[in-house]
Amino acid sequence: MLVGYARVSSVGQSLGVQLEALEAAGCEKVISEKRSGTSTVQRDQLEEAMSFVREGDTLVVTRLDRLARSAGDLHAIIRQLSDKGACFHCIQQPGMDTTSSTGKLLLGVLASIAEFEADIRRERQREGIERAKAAGVYRGRKPSVDVAAVRKLRDEGFGGTEIAKQLGIGRASVYRALNSN
């Protein structure tokens, strides 16, 4: 049985293109979710797909990055499929499957390259933020808690819980504001 898995990172993105491709590929069951792919943690539908596949089944995705973003996660998923006697296939990246030694090699190489690209992207972002900070352009996120209002309510005799209720913030935020300089 071909079991399709589709994923997009955010609620605003559409699964439509992936779902159509998986159905056109002959997937009898398609499982989808809207979750970040940076980790396999809390990807309930991926867990469901992995639980659903049986010996002789093939898990199908449209692109490798829909399944995993790190080589470690990809290898763990492939190992879990292999342990069950199931296979893996990627539609838009021919040769990305576990039915041949060459496919397994290509999976490992491409997963490593994808992880490398993600690391480079994070480094560039970090460098850009540091440059912006040095130039005085980047100041970070605007404070969401009015520290003066928190201190004023404390000075009026209110406790942390009441201050949090009045300002519509969490108690931890109240205490952080009181402990800040």
DOMI-448205 format. One line per field, with one value per residue: x, y negated, z negated of N, C-alpha, C in turn; chain. Coordinates in steps of 0.05 Angstrom, whole numbers, plus 5000, padded with zeros to 4 digits. Example, Ala and Ser with C-alpha at 12.3 -4.5 7.8 and 13.67 -1.06 7.14 Angstrom:
<nodes>
nx <- (5264  5257)
ny <- (5114  5045)
nz <- (4844  4858)
cax <- (5246  5273)
cay <- (5090  5021)
caz <- (4844  4857)
cx <- (5264  5258)
cy <- (5066  4999)
cz <- (4844  4843)
marfi <- (A  A)
</nodes>
This chain:
<nodes>
nx <- (5017  5011  5026  5013  5046  5038  5061  5060  5089  5061  4997  4975  4993  4982  4962  4946  4973  5011  4977  4947  4989  5005  4959  4956  5000  4983  4972  4938  4922  4926  4960  4962  4991  4997  5051  5114  5174  5223  5235  5219  5188  5125  5097  5044  5014  5054  5073  5027  5025  5073  5060  5018  5038  5055  5090  5116  5090  5095  5120  5104  5127  5124  5169  5234  5244  5195  5189  5233  5282  5332  5391  5396  5343  5319  5347  5331  5276  5276  5303  5265  5223  5248  5257  5205  5197  5180  5180  5208  5192  5204  5170  5183  5237  5268  5296  5304  5294  5283  5290  5334  5406  5433  5394  5389  5439  5438  5396  5420  5463  5436  5405  5445  5465  5420  5415  5464  5455  5413  5441  5478  5443  5421  5468  5479  5435  5442  5490  5472  5437  5472  5504  5464  5451  5500  5500  5460  5409  5378  5337  5313  5254  5197  5181  5131  5107  5088  5131  5132  5077  5069  5102  5078  5027  5045  5067  5021  5002  4983  4985  5024  4989  4941  4960  4976  4925  4899  4930  4929  4969  5018  5033  5087  5110  5100  5133  5183  5185  5185  5235  5270  5318)
ny <- (5024  4955  4901  4836  4777  4711  4644  4578  4518  4477  4452  4418  4436  4477  4544  4566  4574  4614  4655  4667  4686  4731  4763  4769  4800  4848  4860  4893  4880  4818  4776  4716  4654  4591  4566  4546  4568  4573  4608  4674  4677  4671  4677  4702  4725  4746  4786  4817  4834  4864  4904  4927  4950  5014  5077  5083  5038  4970  4909  4846  4783  4715  4682  4685  4650  4645  4687  4690  4646  4651  4691  4730  4737  4755  4803  4832  4837  4866  4912  4931  4943  4982  5022  5039  5064  5034  4986  4926  4869  4813  4767  4720  4721  4762  4826  4820  4862  4922  4970  4986  4993  4949  4910  4906  4886  4836  4811  4804  4769  4724  4709  4693  4649  4615  4605  4578  4532  4508  4496  4459  4418  4403  4383  4339  4308  4297  4268  4223  4201  4187  4148  4110  4097  4074  4030  4002  4008  4053  4071  4111  4147  4108  4089  4127  4119  4069  4043  4000  3995  4044  4038  3993  4013  4052  4019  3996  4035  4083  4154  4204  4238  4208  4163  4186  4202  4153  4127  4163  4201  4254  4284  4296  4259  4212  4218  4220  4169  4139  4154  4135  4086)
nz <- (5000  5015  4976  4965  4942  4923  4910  4886  4861  4834  4812  4850  4899  4957  4966  5013  5064  5052  5033  5080  5113  5085  5087  5142  5149  5132  5079  5029  4979  4947  4904  4869  4844  4809  4789  4761  4792  4768  4729  4707  4664  4633  4680  4694  4736  4769  4735  4734  4788  4789  4753  4780  4828  4855  4861  4925  4944  4971  4953  4977  4999  5025  5029  5000  4957  4935  4902  4866  4836  4818  4822  4782  4763  4811  4821  4775  4784  4832  4814  4778  4813  4843  4805  4798  4845  4886  4941  4970  5010  5052  5089  5122  5125  5157  5148  5095  5052  5013  5037  5063  5060  5080  5077  5022  5009  5036  5007  4957  4970  4992  4948  4913  4940  4941  4886  4877  4909  4880  4832  4852  4868  4818  4794  4827  4817  4762  4766  4794  4758  4716  4743  4752  4700  4683  4716  4693  4711  4702  4650  4625  4601  4586  4519  4485  4438  4394  4354  4317  4304  4279  4234  4210  4195  4158  4120  4102  4071  4092  4105  4141  4172  4176  4203  4251  4270  4276  4315  4356  4366  4356  4292  4285  4319  4292  4247  4272  4293  4246  4225  4262  4284)
cax <- (5000  5024  5016  5024  5049  5042  5065  5068  5099  5043  4968  4968  5001  4963  4971  4933  4991  5022  4955  4942  5012  5005  4937  4963  5021  4970  4971  4911  4917  4943  4959  4974  4990  5009  5070  5142  5190  5250  5238  5198  5173  5098  5085  5025  5006  5077  5072  5005  5034  5093  5046  5000  5051  5060  5109  5109  5079  5114  5113  5110  5125  5129  5196  5248  5242  5168  5191  5253  5300  5359  5400  5390  5314  5313  5357  5315  5251  5282  5309  5240  5208  5262  5252  5178  5196  5167  5199  5204  5195  5200  5160  5196  5266  5271  5319  5304  5278  5299  5288  5360  5430  5439  5374  5396  5462  5429  5381  5439  5478  5418  5398  5468  5467  5398  5423  5485  5442  5398  5461  5488  5421  5421  5492  5475  5415  5455  5509  5456  5426  5495  5510  5443  5455  5524  5493  5439  5384  5362  5334  5298  5225  5187  5171  5102  5098  5094  5144  5123  5050  5071  5113  5058  5007  5058  5069  4994  4996  4973  5003  5030  4966  4923  4973  4974  4897  4892  4945  4925  4994  5023  5046  5116  5118  5099  5157  5206  5185  5194  5263  5287  5331)
cay <- (5000  4930  4884  4809  4758  4683  4626  4550  4508  4459  4454  4402  4449  4496  4571  4574  4584  4639  4675  4675  4702  4757  4778  4777  4822  4873  4864  4901  4865  4794  4764  4690  4637  4564  4565  4541  4592  4571  4630  4694  4675  4660  4681  4724  4739  4763  4809  4833  4846  4884  4926  4939  4967  5042  5090  5082  5012  4950  4881  4829  4754  4701  4672  4695  4631  4648  4708  4684  4624  4658  4718  4748  4743  4771  4830  4845  4845  4888  4936  4941  4956  5007  5042  5050  5077  5015  4971  4897  4858  4785  4763  4699  4726  4790  4839  4817  4883  4942  4995  4994  4983  4922  4892  4902  4868  4809  4800  4795  4746  4701  4701  4678  4623  4599  4596  4558  4507  4496  4485  4435  4398  4393  4367  4313  4292  4288  4247  4200  4189  4175  4124  4090  4087  4057  4005  3989  4011  4076  4068  4134  4145  4088  4102  4131  4113  4042  4046  3979  4001  4066  4027  3976  4030  4064  3997  3991  4057  4107  4177  4212  4249  4187  4146  4201  4201  4125  4120  4183  4215  4277  4278  4297  4233  4192  4221  4212  4139  4129  4160  4122  4061)
caz <- (5000  5015  4956  4969  4920  4932  4888  4889  4835  4820  4818  4873  4923  4968  4971  5037  5085  5042  5033  5108  5123  5071  5098  5170  5147  5126  5050  5021  4954  4945  4878  4872  4821  4811  4766  4769  4797  4756  4710  4709  4639  4635  4707  4689  4761  4777  4718  4744  4813  4783  4740  4799  4849  4848  4878  4954  4951  4978  4945  5000  4995  5049  5027  4977  4935  4923  4882  4846  4842  4809  4829  4760  4764  4835  4817  4755  4797  4851  4799  4767  4835  4851  4784  4802  4871  4904  4958  4971  5037  5055  5116  5138  5125  5165  5137  5066  5040  4999  5051  5074  5046  5091  5066  4994  5009  5043  4985  4937  4980  4994  4921  4902  4954  4931  4859  4881  4919  4857  4814  4865  4867  4790  4790  4841  4802  4738  4774  4802  4733  4703  4758  4747  4672  4683  4729  4677  4725  4690  4621  4614  4599  4567  4494  4485  4411  4384  4328  4300  4295  4260  4209  4198  4181  4135  4100  4091  4053  4106  4108  4168  4186  4183  4223  4276  4280  4284  4339  4377  4371  4338  4266  4289  4332  4270  4230  4289  4294  4220  4221  4283  4275)
cx <- (5018  5011  5029  5026  5055  5044  5072  5074  5078  5015  4961  4976  4981  4976  4962  4951  5003  5001  4949  4964  5012  4982  4943  4984  5009  4968  4942  4903  4936  4938  4974  4973  5003  5026  5098  5156  5217  5256  5216  5180  5146  5087  5068  5018  5029  5077  5050  5013  5054  5080  5028  5014  5058  5082  5099  5098  5102  5104  5122  5107  5131  5158  5208  5244  5214  5169  5210  5272  5328  5366  5393  5361  5308  5323  5341  5288  5255  5288  5283  5223  5221  5257  5225  5176  5181  5189  5192  5208  5189  5193  5177  5226  5270  5297  5321  5284  5296  5298  5314  5383  5436  5419  5380  5419  5454  5413  5400  5454  5460  5409  5420  5470  5444  5404  5444  5473  5427  5418  5472  5468  5420  5445  5490  5456  5427  5475  5495  5446  5449  5503  5490  5445  5478  5518  5471  5412  5366  5361  5319  5268  5218  5176  5140  5090  5107  5104  5135  5095  5051  5081  5093  5037  5019  5060  5043  4985  4985  4994  5006  5007  4947  4934  4971  4946  4891  4905  4942  4951  4997  5037  5077  5126  5118  5125  5182  5208  5194  5223  5281  5297  5313)
cy <- (4975  4911  4857  4793  4730  4665  4598  4539  4491  4462  4439  4415  4470  4523  4582  4587  4612  4662  4685  4693  4730  4775  4787  4799  4848  4879  4871  4887  4841  4781  4737  4674  4610  4560  4559  4568  4592  4594  4650  4693  4661  4660  4706  4739  4756  4788  4828  4848  4869  4908  4941  4958  4994  5053  5091  5056  4993  4923  4863  4800  4741  4692  4681  4677  4632  4669  4700  4661  4630  4686  4738  4756  4761  4800  4845  4854  4868  4914  4949  4955  4983  5029  5055  5065  5060  4999  4941  4888  4829  4779  4743  4702  4755  4802  4837  4838  4903  4969  5004  4982  4954  4902  4886  4882  4839  4796  4789  4770  4721  4691  4685  4651  4605  4588  4575  4531  4493  4483  4459  4412  4386  4375  4339  4295  4281  4265  4221  4186  4175  4149  4102  4080  4068  4030  3990  3992  4032  4072  4091  4128  4123  4102  4104  4125  4084  4044  4025  3984  4024  4055  4009  3992  4044  4043  3990  4014  4082  4128  4185  4222  4227  4168  4160  4199  4173  4118  4140  4197  4238  4268  4277  4271  4211  4194  4214  4182  4127  4133  4147  4095  4038)
cz <- (5000  4995  4959  4944  4931  4908  4898  4862  4820  4829  4843  4900  4931  4973  4998  5058  5077  5043  5061  5119  5110  5082  5126  5170  5139  5096  5043  4995  4954  4918  4880  4846  4827  4786  4777  4773  4785  4738  4715  4683  4644  4663  4705  4714  4773  4761  4727  4769  4808  4770  4760  4819  4837  4867  4907  4963  4959  4969  4967  4992  5022  5051  5001  4953  4922  4900  4859  4855  4833  4817  4807  4760  4787  4831  4796  4767  4816  4837  4788  4788  4842  4830  4787  4828  4891  4919  4957  5000  5037  5084  5133  5139  5132  5155  5107  5055  5027  5012  5063  5057  5055  5079  5037  4991  5015  5021  4964  4945  4981  4967  4908  4914  4944  4903  4860  4890  4896  4838  4826  4863  4839  4784  4803  4826  4777  4744  4780  4777  4718  4716  4752  4719  4670  4695  4714  4690  4712  4660  4609  4613  4579  4542  4495  4457  4404  4356  4308  4288  4274  4233  4194  4183  4157  4112  4087  4074  4066  4107  4137  4184  4194  4204  4250  4287  4291  4311  4362  4385  4352  4313  4269  4301  4311  4255  4246  4290  4268  4214  4242  4271  4278)
marfi <- (A  A  A  A  A  A  A  A  A  A  A  A  A  A  A  A  A  A  A  A  A  A  A  A  A  A  A  A  A  A  A  A  A  A  A  A  A  A  A  A  A  A  A  A  A  A  A  A  A  A  A  A  A  A  A  A  A  A  A  A  A  A  A  A  A  A  A  A  A  A  A  A  A  A  A  A  A  A  A  A  A  A  A  A  A  A  A  A  A  A  A  A  A  A  A  A  A  A  A  A  A  A  A  A  A  A  A  A  A  A  A  A  A  A  A  A  A  A  A  A  A  A  A  A  A  A  A  A  A  A  A  A  A  A  A  A  A  A  A  A  A  A  A  A  A  A  A  A  A  A  A  A  A  A  A  A  A  A  A  A  A  A  A  A  A  A  A  A  A  A  A  A  A  A  A  A  A  A  A  A  A)
</nodes>
